[in-house]
Amino acid sequence: MSADPVVEIRGLTKVFRDFWRRPVVRAVEDLHLSIPAGEVFGLLGPNGSGKSTTIKMVLGLLWPTRGVVAVFGRPPSDPRARARLGYLPEESCLYPGLTAAETLDFFGRLFDLPTAERRRRVDQLLEMVGLAHVRRRRVGEFSKGMARRIGLAQALINDPDLVILDEPTAGLDPIGCRQVKDLIRALARRGKTVLLSSHLLADVEDVCDRVAILHGGRLQTVGPVADLLEEKRRRRLTLADVSDEAFEQVVESARRLSGVEPEVDRPRKDLETFFIEVVGRAGASDRETTGAVPEERPVAPYLASAETASAERVDSLGSPDERLRRLVVNENARPESGGGQRRP
């Protein structure tokens, strides 16, 4: 991971006001976070805890009431920072009359990608999300899960260094969920930074390096997932298949040494793994499907060089404190809009 954080948040506060400028909702209050390069960071909390508001301020879609947000050492509204962002919103807003290939081509044009490169990336992304065989179908005919896959592909069309995913597995079947989680881990290995918000805590636990939990707009806790979830006053011993006699001797020794009755059970695979095994066996019949192809998909080749490309694009902007001091001057010079939201 890079020493310089990709996202820096210090003292971030957002107060929504009514028409007469009276405070109505304090959505985020005095939030401090720092996300380094190459980390998968989970932003968690119940409904109304400030997750979406925080993400919108990182994207530059909302002005903070107080505090500073820096993305790659720049204000979120800076085009140079936005060019390095990829965003999957909670609801994928796609043009229903465009085909899958046309949709990705459209987003590639927004980033002014050359024609040959744009076509190459469209082909690779459609293959990666398992929709190459329906590239000419209109996305208005897609199921929610298939539309979600296209939404994920468009978030990666510009080869972003920071990927922000809001409920990325919503509407996906278990195979799609596993593919998205594998993709997130692969992106992190290639130096990408992922900011993830989800209510599916099992998915967050599988992929995130660290998580932050918000409630009432305030940060309640933040730290590595393994440290937060570890039960430090308990231990678990897993044995290979042994005879009943040998196992009873181990249990008796544990009972005698600890003075308490040990808990005994058998390990089991999770339902997601079992589901994928069953569907994998069924898919061996080569029966065609009109939906997403339930197979392991490699990461798009153009994303594979992200680690070196990201290092080449890092700007020499000084220390984090120096960058933040410059941002404070820039941000304080900008008034907050009346409704609390600025136009992108």
HELIX and SHEET records of a PDB file:
HELIX    1   1 LYS A   51  LEU A   59  1                                   9    
HELIX    2   2 PRO A   79  ARG A   82  1                                   4    
HELIX    3   3 ALA A  100  LEU A  110  1                                  11    
HELIX    4   4 THR A  115  MET A  128  1                                  14    
HELIX    5   5 ALA A  132  VAL A  134  5                                   3    
HELIX    6   6 VAL A  139  GLU A  141  5                                   3    
HELIX    7   7 LYS A  144  GLN A  154  1                                  11    
HELIX    8   8 PRO A  174  ARG A  189  1                                  16    
HELIX    9   9 LEU A  201  VAL A  207  1                                   7    
HELIX   10  10 VAL A  225  LEU A  229  1                                   5    
HELIX   11  11 ASP A  244  SER A  258  1                                  15    
HELIX   12  12 LEU A  271  GLY A  283  1                                  13    
HELIX   13  13 PRO A  301  LEU A  303  5                                   3    
HELIX   14  14 ALA A  306  ARG A  313  1                                   8    
HELIX   15  15 PRO A  320  ASN A  332  1                                  13    
SHEET    1   A 3 PRO A  23  PRO A  36  0                                        
SHEET    2   A 3 PRO A   5  ARG A  17 -1                                        
SHEET    3   A 3 ARG A  66  VAL A  71 -1                                        
SHEET    1   B 6 LEU A  85  LEU A  88  0                                        
SHEET    2   B 6 LEU A 162  ASP A 166  1                                        
SHEET    3   B 6 THR A 193  SER A 197  1                                        
SHEET    4   B 6 VAL A  40  LEU A  44  1                                        
SHEET    5   B 6 ARG A 210  HIS A 215  1                                        
SHEET    6   B 6 ARG A 218  PRO A 224 -1                                        
END                                                                             
